[in-house]
Amino acid sequence: MIESVSNPGVKLVSGLVTKSKIRKKEGSFVVEGPRMVFETPRELLQRIYVCEEFSLSEEEKEKLQEYKAQGVLVEEVTLKVMKAMSDTVTPQGILAVVKQPFYELEDTLKDCPYLLVLERIQDPGNLGTMFRTAEGAGCTGIIMTKDTVDVFSPKVVRSTMGSLYRMPFYITEDLGNTVLALKEKGLRFYAAALDGEKTYDGFDYTKPVGFLIGNEGNGLSKDAMDMADEKLIIPMSGKLESLNAAMAAGILMYEGARQRRNQ
């Protein structure tokens, strides 16, 4: 039983929760709550912390015993320690230190590539929602610029609701070179723009494609916009100037999903 918040393992968890540079250095991140912990692929689990104050289901208890038998370290902690490690106001009683999954660009291109390409997304909730929507719409992967919000931050991880484990993603150092390499593989890229010539449902997304989505406040940079093979428009009524980035991405991804389903 760990009772001290000064325990080295507890301090490491706190660092992983609060600091991106520590997550990057350790190659690990933290997930909280039974759902996220038990959805974590076994090969990524490094250590589990359980609070004595919370009760788990019999199935979850059996799963913990399986993890122990497989060599995963399961530590019991007091409520005080759990609160010190948790990123949430009300801890759920269980959290885990998880190895960061790693993908190459090629991992996003299986079958007929269907990509979401993100430039400088800053809102954790938006990024998490995009992961969930991309999984639901059947995307083959997500590409992000390195200045996008840290995908392993607690708020993003929670927002993905497990899609983080199932959606291949690639963080690019140079978006221009990455898009150029993908174009050479036959992908076409589409970007929503106020000066788009056709509405979003007027294009064919059944072939290898990527949707470019920009920063919440500023949209796509000029360089990124120039990478698009086609500019499209999402019609809006009223006096709206733009849609939420995650909403716009969802509209485009599900239009592509509809076309591919009906192909």
FIBARO-779137 format. One line per 10 residues: number of its first residue (from 1); for each residue x, y, z of C-alpha. Coordinates in nm, 4 decimals, always signed. Layout:
N
NUM	X/Y/Z | ...
end
This chain:
263
1	+0.0000/+0.0000/+0.0000 | +0.1415/+0.3369/-0.1039 | +0.0499/+0.6025/+0.1513 | +0.2939/+0.8838/+0.0723 | +0.2623/+1.1383/-0.2069 | +0.6444/+1.1571/-0.1969 | +0.6729/+0.8034/-0.3350 | +0.8905/+0.8112/-0.6532 | +0.6240/+0.6301/-0.8557 | +0.3578/+0.8762/-0.7431
11	+0.5798/+1.1694/-0.8326 | +0.6407/+1.0220/-1.1773 | +0.2673/+0.9829/-1.2392 | +0.2099/+1.3436/-1.1343 | +0.4809/+1.4555/-1.3758 | +0.3330/+1.2532/-1.6604 | -0.0069/+1.4085/-1.5931 | +0.1120/+1.7688/-1.5820 | +0.4151/+1.7992/-1.8108 | +0.4410/+1.7214/-2.1810
21	+0.8216/+1.7168/-2.1675 | +0.8144/+1.4398/-1.9065 | +0.5689/+1.2387/-2.1169 | +0.8003/+1.2783/-2.4130 | +1.1110/+1.1870/-2.2134 | +0.9532/+0.8781/-2.0574 | +0.7588/+0.7713/-2.3661 | +0.4605/+0.7160/-2.1385 | +0.1310/+0.8768/-2.0422 | -0.1467/+0.8272/-1.7877
31	-0.5016/+0.7013/-1.8365 | -0.7717/+0.7228/-1.5698 | -1.0881/+0.5316/-1.4989 | -1.1888/+0.1660/-1.5474 | -1.2941/+0.2094/-1.9089 | -0.9670/+0.3560/-2.0315 | -0.7498/+0.1297/-1.8157 | -0.9189/-0.1932/-1.9218 | -0.9338/-0.0895/-2.2881 | -0.5576/-0.0370/-2.2922
41	-0.3826/-0.3040/-2.5012 | -0.1908/-0.5357/-2.2685 | +0.1419/-0.4677/-2.4412 | +0.1134/-0.0965/-2.3595 | +0.0335/-0.1336/-1.9886 | +0.3279/-0.0521/-1.7627 | +0.1808/-0.0034/-1.4144 | -0.1646/+0.0194/-1.2565 | -0.2650/+0.2079/-0.9408 | -0.5849/+0.1150/-0.7566
51	-0.7438/+0.3043/-0.4657 | -0.8776/+0.1027/-0.1751 | -1.1695/+0.3451/-0.1376 | -1.3251/+0.2474/-0.4715 | -1.4909/-0.0814/-0.5615 | -1.4372/-0.2585/-0.8913 | -1.6693/-0.5096/-1.0549 | -1.5880/-0.8789/-1.0249 | -1.4939/-0.8818/-1.3928 | -1.2542/-0.5909/-1.3406
61	-1.1008/-0.7588/-1.0369 | -1.0440/-1.0744/-1.2402 | -0.8823/-0.8670/-1.5127 | -0.6442/-0.7130/-1.2598 | -0.5455/-1.0589/-1.1418 | -0.4752/-1.1570/-1.5015 | -0.2534/-0.8510/-1.5427 | -0.0632/-0.9386/-1.2245 | -0.0086/-1.2936/-1.3504 | +0.1249/-1.1480/-1.6759
71	+0.3783/-0.9339/-1.4934 | +0.2012/-0.5977/-1.4791 | +0.2743/-0.4208/-1.1507 | -0.0518/-0.3373/-0.9713 | -0.0130/-0.1025/-0.6734 | -0.2708/-0.0140/-0.4086 | -0.2796/+0.3495/-0.2947 | -0.4717/+0.5585/-0.0442 | -0.7376/+0.8068/-0.1518 | -0.4991/+1.0916/-0.0682
81	-0.2365/+0.9497/-0.3037 | -0.4915/+0.8828/-0.5783 | -0.6112/+1.2427/-0.5578 | -0.2514/+1.3635/-0.5822 | -0.1977/+1.1639/-0.9016 | -0.5353/+1.2277/-1.0670 | -0.6009/+1.4996/-1.3230 | -0.9705/+1.5047/-1.2386 | -1.1481/+1.6689/-0.9452 | -1.3201/+1.3409/-0.8608
91	-1.0859/+1.0433/-0.9194 | -1.2352/+0.7201/-1.0512 | -1.0200/+0.5004/-0.8304 | -0.7921/+0.3456/-1.0891 | -0.5288/+0.4772/-1.3272 | -0.2455/+0.3345/-1.5315 | +0.0892/+0.4362/-1.6718 | +0.0832/+0.3437/-2.0394 | +0.3516/+0.3218/-2.3068 | +0.2932/+0.5664/-2.5914
101	+0.1954/+0.3885/-2.9142 | +0.4164/+0.4769/-3.2099 | +0.3264/+0.4771/-3.5788 | +0.5049/+0.5418/-3.9042 | +0.3381/+0.7332/-4.1859 | +0.2807/+0.4061/-4.3705 | +0.0631/+0.2814/-4.0832 | -0.2024/+0.5393/-4.1778 | -0.2257/+0.4223/-4.5378 | -0.3742/+0.0733/-4.5189
111	-0.6380/-0.0222/-4.7765 | -0.7691/+0.2886/-4.9580 | -0.6158/+0.5733/-4.7550 | -0.8690/+0.8021/-4.5903 | -0.6910/+1.0629/-4.3793 | -0.7612/+1.3519/-4.1486 | -0.4755/+1.6041/-4.1597 | -0.4578/+1.8530/-3.8734 | -0.2623/+2.1762/-3.8534 | -0.2076/+2.3383/-3.5116
121	-0.5244/+2.2132/-3.3413 | -0.5044/+2.3508/-2.9870 | -0.8208/+2.2471/-2.8041 | -0.7859/+1.9067/-2.6311 | -1.1569/+1.8373/-2.6593 | -1.1535/+1.9070/-3.0319 | -0.8608/+1.6728/-3.0915 | -1.0175/+1.3964/-2.8856 | -1.3479/+1.4372/-3.0679 | -1.1684/+1.4200/-3.4024
131	-1.0076/+1.0892/-3.3008 | -1.3448/+0.9425/-3.2066 | -1.5129/+1.0735/-3.5206 | -1.2305/+0.9529/-3.7431 | -1.2666/+0.6035/-3.6003 | -1.6430/+0.6125/-3.6453 | -1.6156/+0.7355/-4.0043 | -1.3656/+0.4665/-4.0982 | -1.0600/+0.6858/-4.1495 | -0.7336/+0.4988/-4.1896
141	-0.5275/+0.7507/-3.9936 | -0.4674/+1.0993/-3.8603 | -0.1700/+1.3207/-3.9432 | -0.0862/+1.6083/-3.7091 | +0.1671/+1.8887/-3.7156 | +0.4126/+1.8872/-3.4252 | +0.2594/+2.2084/-3.2860 | -0.0790/+2.0432/-3.2400 | -0.1839/+1.9952/-2.8757 | -0.0128/+1.6958/-2.7118
151	-0.2181/+1.3904/-2.7996 | -0.1073/+1.2242/-2.4740 | -0.2274/+1.5033/-2.2442 | -0.4941/+1.3826/-1.9971 | -0.7733/+1.5933/-2.1482 | -0.7086/+1.4663/-2.5013 | -0.6780/+1.1074/-2.3806 | -1.0128/+1.1289/-2.1977 | -1.1812/+1.2900/-2.4980 | -1.0731/+1.0097/-2.7316
161	-1.2727/+0.7560/-2.5244 | -1.0339/+0.4808/-2.6294 | -1.0027/+0.5756/-2.9975 | -0.6431/+0.6736/-2.9219 | -0.5640/+0.3008/-2.9071 | -0.7310/+0.2182/-3.2371 | -0.6679/+0.5133/-3.4691 | -0.3169/+0.5215/-3.6218 | -0.1647/+0.8702/-3.6081 | +0.1531/+1.0304/-3.7325
171	+0.3101/+1.3521/-3.6032 | +0.4929/+1.5250/-3.8856 | +0.7891/+1.7592/-3.8549 | +0.7161/+1.9071/-4.1985 | +0.3571/+1.9077/-4.3192 | +0.4505/+2.0223/-4.6705 | +0.6907/+1.7346/-4.7302 | +0.4474/+1.4851/-4.5821 | +0.1594/+1.5994/-4.8019 | +0.3880/+1.5975/-5.1070
181	+0.4926/+1.2398/-5.0302 | +0.1286/+1.1374/-4.9970 | +0.0353/+1.3075/-5.3227 | +0.3029/+1.1002/-5.4913 | +0.1169/+0.7950/-5.3597 | -0.2006/+0.9131/-5.5304 | -0.3829/+1.0979/-5.2526 | -0.5852/+1.4118/-5.3206 | -0.6350/+1.6722/-5.0502 | -0.9415/+1.8799/-4.9734
191	-0.9717/+2.1894/-4.7571 | -1.2772/+2.3820/-4.6424 | -1.2499/+2.7477/-4.7456 | -1.4829/+3.0450/-4.7654 | -1.3880/+3.0835/-5.1321 | -1.4511/+2.7167/-5.2127 | -1.6004/+2.6676/-5.5570 | -1.8201/+2.3662/-5.4758 | -1.9988/+2.2381/-5.1667 | -1.8387/+1.9568/-4.9699
201	-2.0791/+1.6948/-5.1105 | -1.9828/+1.7754/-5.4690 | -1.6543/+1.5805/-5.4705 | -1.5604/+1.2141/-5.4983 | -1.4036/+1.0850/-5.1759 | -1.4086/+0.7159/-5.2644 | -1.0469/+0.7225/-5.3788 | -0.7414/+0.7929/-5.1569 | -0.8078/+1.1304/-4.9950 | -0.7145/+1.3555/-4.7054
211	-0.9089/+1.6370/-4.5389 | -0.7057/+1.9379/-4.4208 | -0.8338/+2.0976/-4.0986 | -0.6727/+2.4056/-3.9449 | -0.6380/+2.5851/-3.6143 | -0.9598/+2.6752/-3.4306 | -0.8970/+3.0495/-3.4345 | -0.7091/+3.1039/-3.7595 | -0.7963/+2.8100/-3.9807 | -0.5413/+2.6679/-4.2206
221	-0.2266/+2.8650/-4.2872 | -0.1786/+2.9916/-4.6429 | +0.0915/+2.7294/-4.7019 | -0.1392/+2.4509/-4.5883 | -0.4302/+2.5865/-4.7898 | -0.2098/+2.5940/-5.0985 | -0.1443/+2.2209/-5.0506 | -0.5101/+2.1409/-5.1174 | -0.5985/+2.0003/-5.4572 | -0.9526/+2.1286/-5.4095
231	-1.1165/+2.3912/-5.1914 | -1.4692/+2.3169/-5.0760 | -1.7342/+2.5046/-4.8869 | -1.9662/+2.3875/-4.6095 | -2.2885/+2.5891/-4.6519 | -2.4061/+2.7726/-4.3405 | -2.7310/+2.9538/-4.2702 | -2.7677/+3.2537/-4.0446 | -2.4755/+3.4830/-3.9719 | -2.2122/+3.2194/-3.8948
241	-1.8630/+3.2799/-4.0270 | -1.7266/+2.9350/-3.9480 | -1.7967/+2.6039/-3.7758 | -1.6156/+2.4423/-3.4854 | -1.3080/+2.2632/-3.6232 | -1.4152/+1.9229/-3.4936 | -1.7654/+1.9704/-3.6326 | -1.6330/+2.0681/-3.9761 | -1.4010/+1.7675/-3.9746 | -1.6907/+1.5415/-3.8777
251	-1.9106/+1.6665/-4.1618 | -1.6367/+1.5990/-4.4163 | -1.5371/+1.2600/-4.2767 | -1.8939/+1.1334/-4.2651 | -1.9663/+1.2519/-4.6169 | -1.6677/+1.0469/-4.7260 | -1.7933/+0.7543/-4.5183 | -2.1365/+0.7796/-4.6836 | -1.9852/+0.7759/-5.0309 | -1.7551/+0.4844/-4.9527
261	-2.0399/+0.2876/-4.7948 | -2.2555/+0.3368/-5.1047 | -1.9775/+0.2669/-5.3516
end
